[in-house]
Amino acid sequence: MSGTNSRLRALRAWFDDRVGILGEMERLGKKKRVPLHRHTIWYYLGGMTLFLFIVQVVTGVLLLFYYRPNAEGAYESIQFLMTDVHFGWLVRSIHHWAANLMIFTLFIHMFSVLLLRAYRAPREMTWFTGVVLLALGLTLGFTGYLLPWNELSYFATTVGTRIVGVVPWVGQFLLGVLRGGNDVTGATLTRFYALHTAVLPALVFLVLGLHVYLVQRHGMSVPPEVESEEKPPRSIPFLPDFALRDLVGWLAALAVLAALAAYFPAELGKKADPFASAPVGIKPEWYFMFMFQTLKYLPAYILGFEGEAVGILGFGLAGLLLFLVPVLDRPSVRGQRTRLFVWLGIAMIVYIVTLTIIGYAVSPKG
């Protein structure tokens, strides 16, 4: 046993002398400390989101071995995977639920950072990369939704891409780029497949690497109300103390993921038929429901402009303001920051949750 350990240590030393990653990670882990206070629980959401993304990558690669990215074979390939491949249904269900949980934890992570004002200097770039990751995560969800080529995903994508088409000046151009033509066809499926499996993951890995580096460089932010206390908060080393606690969060996420995949496996539904009429009560995924419901409530025209176009521009402006929060939330003349963005964050949460609940509560004919 001692001989094996010595060979492993020698291999580690050989690798570290030439690459230096292990030593650098160990140095950062020992140097980095994590504050302990009443809001520490929110620190675990970032690692949990990262874990769910890793699950997405692993299960996505397994699905690629069987998936055929064309209108003639996409549905049949997934049907074969779920019925004839051992544990194929489980892999697809885990991929499906990991996507939903990842976006859910992304939202909670972003709002916790917003409400705790963890975007303050010098962490502005950490916030910027985090908002970009949220946008990429939502785009991954949108592009992946069409890939099963079933009835629900086909007509939901038709509605979703049509909304893009109402954007002033560039809407029709973007619509053509997304669909690969005037309608949702096999060309759309191929484009979404390329985006979902190559372009977007590459962007996510690039931005995620920068985001993780910035978190390691600047450490965890302490909320202003904790900083104002006379007694500074206790702290623990990142390795191994916080990492072990983070691992418990990963295991909890894995348990929830396994339970959802086992008890609520992903369904396939009927194959898409472009010539059939859209099913009654077609709705998007839950993370787009508040947008979908908002656009439903807007009148046909607002001040002479199309209501949907005004809504899309409104969401774009809201996303830009969210991205620029560290720039907009500056200290006042007295050197203090207002709590304006905290209340705006709470209003956003209430709005998103309320519209999402209403969207699912409304009957299909409503």
LINLINUR-V474282 format. One record per helix or strand of 3 or more residues. SS is the DSSP state (hx for helix, st for strand). FROM is the first residue (numbers start at 1). TO is the last residue. If there is no record, write none. Layout:
<<SS FROM TO> <SS FROM TO>>
This chain:
<<hx 2 18> <hx 21 31> <st 33 36> <hx 40 64> <hx 74 83> <hx 88 115> <hx 124 145> <hx 151 164> <hx 171 179> <hx 186 218> <hx 224 227> <st 234 237> <hx 238 263> <hx 286 297> <hx 307 323> <hx 325 328> <hx 340 361>>
